[in-house]
Amino acid sequence: MAEPREEQAGAETKRKELAGKVLATNDLVQYQEGTVASRMIVFKKTGTITLFAFDAGEGLSEHSAPFDAILTVTDGVADITIAGTPFTVKAGEMIILPANIPHGVQAKQQFKMTLTMIRE
């Protein structure tokens, strides 16, 4: 089993390999039956960009984060709640998740998204 530092170094090397290339967003993370898959492609002090692939019916339970985040749908359809208010988002749409406000994600069908978190 690799040590945590070795795994971090390997992940950083993989992220660097993406730089300076044209990338097909939906090819960078694959659907996995019965789960949510993710891949962080940018990890900086100022923010992160993470790709997610949700199998149909999967989701992230309501939670909050200390920073604003932009959820951009790249495939499929999902239900999003922000402070109890429901929204439906589909491929080509985005929604801003405000800092410190509870939000949740539920895939209505297989669904992929990019989550961009901006830190202050």
HUKAPE-V20204 format. One record per residue. N is the residue number from 1. RES is the residue in one letter. PHI is phi as a letter, one per 40 degrees, with the letter a starting at -180 (NA if undefined). PSI is psi in radians with two decimals (999 if undefined). D_FIRST is the distance of its C-alpha to the first C-alpha in whole Angstrom. Layout:
n & res & phi & psi & d_first
N & RES & PHI & PSI & D_FIRST
N & RES & PHI & PSI & D_FIRST
//
This chain:
n & res & phi & psi & d_first
1 & M & NA & 2.35 & 0
2 & A & c & 2.55 & 4
3 & E & c & 2.65 & 7
4 & P & d & -0.69 & 9
5 & R & c & -0.65 & 12
6 & E & c & -0.73 & 10
7 & E & c & -0.75 & 10
8 & Q & c & -0.75 & 13
9 & A & c & -0.71 & 14
10 & G & c & -0.73 & 13
11 & A & c & -0.71 & 15
12 & E & c & -0.68 & 18
13 & T & c & -0.76 & 18
14 & K & c & -0.69 & 18
15 & R & c & -0.73 & 21
16 & K & c & -0.55 & 23
17 & E & c & -0.34 & 23
18 & L & c & -0.38 & 25
19 & A & c & 2.47 & 28
20 & G & g & 0.35 & 31
21 & K & b & 2.66 & 31
22 & V & c & 2.19 & 33
23 & L & b & 2.46 & 30
24 & A & c & 1.84 & 31
25 & T & d & -0.86 & 30
26 & N & c & -0.22 & 29
27 & D & c & -0.19 & 27
28 & L & c & -0.27 & 25
29 & V & a & 2.37 & 23
30 & Q & b & 2.62 & 24
31 & Y & c & 2.49 & 25
32 & Q & b & 2.27 & 23
33 & E & d & 2.22 & 25
34 & G & g & 0.32 & 25
35 & T & a & 3.12 & 23
36 & V & b & 2.14 & 23
37 & A & b & 2.57 & 21
38 & S & a & 2.74 & 21
39 & R & a & 2.05 & 20
40 & M & c & 2.18 & 21
41 & I & b & -0.31 & 23
42 & V & b & 2.29 & 25
43 & F & b & 1.77 & 23
44 & K & b & 2.85 & 26
45 & K & d & -0.56 & 28
46 & T & c & -0.23 & 31
47 & G & i & 3.07 & 29
48 & T & b & 2.72 & 26
49 & I & b & 2.15 & 27
50 & T & b & 2.37 & 25
51 & L & c & 2.46 & 25
52 & F & b & 2.55 & 25
53 & A & b & 2.05 & 26
54 & F & b & 2.28 & 27
55 & D & c & 2.75 & 28
56 & A & d & 2.33 & 32
57 & G & g & -0.18 & 32
58 & E & c & 2.85 & 29
59 & G & a & -3.09 & 29
60 & L & b & 2.16 & 28
61 & S & c & 2.82 & 30
62 & E & d & 2.32 & 33
63 & H & a & 3.05 & 31
64 & S & b & 2.83 & 33
65 & A & b & 2.67 & 31
66 & P & c & 0.02 & 33
67 & F & b & 2.70 & 33
68 & D & c & 2.60 & 35
69 & A & b & 2.55 & 33
70 & I & b & 2.08 & 35
71 & L & c & 2.07 & 34
72 & T & b & 2.12 & 35
73 & V & c & 2.22 & 35
74 & T & b & -0.24 & 34
75 & D & a & 2.44 & 34
76 & G & g & -2.81 & 36
77 & V & b & 2.48 & 37
78 & A & a & 2.73 & 36
79 & D & b & 2.30 & 38
80 & I & b & 2.42 & 37
81 & T & b & 2.41 & 38
82 & I & b & 2.02 & 39
83 & A & f & 0.70 & 41
84 & G & g & -0.15 & 42
85 & T & c & 2.18 & 43
86 & P & c & 2.54 & 42
87 & F & b & 2.55 & 42
88 & T & b & 2.25 & 41
89 & V & b & 2.56 & 39
90 & K & b & 3.01 & 39
91 & A & d & 2.30 & 38
92 & G & g & -0.08 & 40
93 & E & b & 2.81 & 40
94 & M & b & 2.82 & 38
95 & I & a & 2.46 & 39
96 & I & c & 2.22 & 38
97 & L & c & 1.89 & 36
98 & P & c & 2.60 & 38
99 & A & d & 2.47 & 36
100 & N & g & 0.28 & 36
101 & I & b & 2.23 & 38
102 & P & c & 2.41 & 36
103 & H & a & 2.75 & 35
104 & G & a & 2.84 & 33
105 & V & b & 2.33 & 33
106 & Q & b & 2.14 & 33
107 & A & c & 2.13 & 33
108 & K & c & -0.49 & 36
109 & Q & a & -3.11 & 35
110 & Q & d & 2.44 & 32
111 & F & a & 2.33 & 32
112 & K & b & 2.56 & 30
113 & M & a & 2.76 & 30
114 & T & b & 2.26 & 30
115 & L & b & 2.04 & 29
116 & T & b & 2.01 & 30
117 & M & b & 2.22 & 30
118 & I & b & 2.12 & 33
119 & R & c & 2.59 & 32
120 & E & c & 999 & 35
//
